[in-house]
Amino acid sequence: MGKAVPPLLGEGLCARRILVRAGDVLFVRAHLEASEGLANLFAEQGGELTLATTPEQLPALDRFIDDLALEMPVWGPDAPQAR
């Protein structure tokens, strides 16, 4: 498991930062929305994504990112190979 980053978006929220291909952002968004409130997605530029969630949901978000990495390339500080 990766370590939680300090609250980034306010008290009680943690974030995971990943990078996907720009063309995969909509795929990530669709699957995240289907996960019923797992996290909020913030797209910075291209495929730079910040996924914000509560500390209680962090293990589930890590599993979500692990599953994404089986479907597409995922890079960044919180990508599975970086944890």
N, C-alpha and C positions, 0 to 999 in steps of 0.2 A: 504494500500500500504506500502511496505517496504521502508526504507530510502536508498537513493543511497549511495554507498560507495565512498570514494575519488577515483579519477582516479588511476587505478592500472596499466594499460598497456600503458599509454601515455595520453597526453592531449586530452580531448574530448571523452574519453572512460570511461565507468563505468562497473562494474562487479557484477554478482550475483554468489554466491558460494552455491552449493548444493551437496548432497551425494545421490547417487542411488545405487542399487545393481550392482555389476560389470557386470552381465549379461544383464542389462538394458541400458548400455552405448550406444550400437549400435542403440537401439530403439530411444533413445533421439537424437542421431546424425542424424538419418534418418528423424525424424520429424522436427528437426531444419533446416536441409538442404531444406526440403520442404517448409519452411517458408520464403524462398527467401530473404536472407540477414538480417534476424532479429538479429542474433548474431553469434559470433564465439565461438566455443567450444574448451576448453583446458582440457584434461583429465590428472590428475596428477597421481594418483595410484588407482587401483581398480575403484570405482565409484565416486571418488572425482572430481567434475567438476567445472570449472570456465566458466561462460558464459559472454562474453564481448560484449557490444553494446554501441551505442551513448545515451546520455541523452534523446533525443527525442524518442528513441525506448524503453526506460526503462519500461513504462507502458505496452506495448505490450509484452515485455519479462516476466514481472510479470504475465500477463494473461497466457502466454505459460507455465510457471512453475506451476501455479494453475491448468491448464488442465492436466499437467503431473501427478500431485498428485492425480487426479481422476483415473488414469490408473495404478499407481505403487506407492510404498512407496518412499517418498522424504523427506530427512532430511537435516539438516545443518542450518547455520545462515540465509540463505535467503529462506528457505522452507516456504510454506504458513503458517504453524502453528507457525513459529517463527516470522512472521511479525505482 
